[in-house]
Amino acid sequence: MASPVVAERPAVTPQPGRRRRPGFGRSDRLVGWLLITPALVYFVVFLLYPAGAALYYSFTDWNLRSAPNWVGLQNYTELLFNDVEFPHFWKSVQVTVQYTLIAVPLTLISALAQALLLNAIRRGSNMFRLLLFLPVVTAEAAVGAIWRWLYDPQYGLINAILGIFGIPKQNWLNTPELVIPALAFIAAWQCGISMIIYLAGLKGIPESIREAAIIDGAGPVQRFWKVVVPMLRPTTFYLVVTGTIAALQVFGLVYVIFSGAGQSITGGPEQSGLAYVLHIYLFAFRYDAMGAACAMSFLLLLLIMVVTALQFKFVKQEAT
């Protein structure tokens, strides 16, 4: 039997100058640039330019009224070594570090506990999720007013609860040793974002791993420490990094709490609540030292970069 004859296709030779370039066309690129233009304008006008201006002013002596006077590194050296001109600089650093060391672990514990409870609820979880997230979206002025009443030494609800257990009343916002724990407790109350992220991490744990642990005879406590905690390690690392950055920049809560509690906005008794960013605000808008305030902001940026780099180097990030 004769084999069928297959007609050969003529070879197509590419014509020079007519090769189609891969990717988007000119009109598509134009549309793309138009879409990102608002974000670029926002970045340049409200982020890049203010940051560059602040860097310049950090090398000047400027009181917001007269022309800035170039002083070089004088602001930085005096902040670090001149205790007479800046007597509370290192105090604000100490307060901020202490607040961070207390607030971040307390917030993570509170967020994980709430996420575990929500993950175990089968009905009405959306309602409880909304209620637990409300402190995050509540205005800081309202939060400050609420917690000033809760911490009231005479009529506060917290002292009333402590009195049930025979614990004497505490003057939370006027006792230097109690100011930072009181502020950290408020931060733990506002853990809604961390709670949602932890809840997403719990939903991402494969059910097969839980079932295998149950088959192996692991109890609830063992499953928590041997399955849940290791599987949530990437989530915990992310929350530690972002929570540390946020805690080092705490400002609004401290400002509201002490500006309405009969204080002169200096961070409470003996500057025990003088957060670093509150100190920057005071120098910029109360003491007419914008140059020093800008220098303080870049020192804070350097501290955040160092702390974040150390966390990436020494904290385990992978799930096990």
C-alpha positions, 0 to 999 in steps of 0.5 A: 500500500502506497504511503500518503503524500504529505504536502510540505509547508513552505518555510516562513522567513521572518521579515526584518523590522516586523518582529513583534516585541513581547510585553505590553503595547505603548497604550498599555504602558501609558495606562499603567503609568496613569494608574500608578501616578496617584501613588507616585505623587503621594509617595513623593509629596507626602513621604519622600520629600518630608523625609529628605527635608527632615534629614536636612533639618536634622543638621540645622538649628531651626525653631520654625520661625527663623531661617534654619542655621546649619550646625552639622552633627551638633544635634546628634552629638548633643542628644547622645552626650549633652545631659544638660541640654537634653536631660530626658533623652536617655530616659525616653529611650529607656521608657520606650525600650521597657514598654516594647519589652512588655507590650510586644509579648503581652500583645502576642499572648493576648492575640493568640489566646483570642485567636484560639478561642475564635478558632474553637467557636463554631457559631457566632464567630464573626460577631465575636471577631467584630467585637474583639476587633473594635478596640483597633478601630476606636478613636484614640481619644475615646480609648484614652478617656475610657482607660483613664476612667478604668485606671481611676484610683478611686472609682476605676473598674480595675481597682474595683475588680482587684478589691474583690480579691483583697488587693489594695487600690493602685494609682496606676497613672501616677505611680512611676512603677505602674505607668509602663505596665498600664500602657502595655496592658492597653496595647494588649487590649488593642491586639485585634490585628494580631488576633486576625493574623494569628487566626489566619495562621491557625486556619492554615494548619493542615487538619491532617497534622492535628489528626495525626497528633491525636492518633499518636495520643497527644493531648490538647496541651501537647498539640498546642506546644508540639503542633500549633506553636511550631506551625505558627512560627512564621506568623509569630516572627512577622508579628514580633517584627511589626509589633516591635516597630509599632511599639518603638513608635508609640505616641498617640496613646501616651499623648491622650492618656497624659494630656487629659489626666491633669498632666503637662504632657511630659509622660506622667510622674517622673517622666515614667511614660515619656515615650520617645516619639512623645519626646520628639513631639515636645521638642518639635512643637513645645520647645521650638527645637525642630532641628533636634526633633528631626535628629531624634527621628533619624536616631529612632530610624537607626534603632528600628533598623538595627533591632529589625536586622537583629531579629532577622538574624537571630529569630527563627522564621521557618515553621517546624 
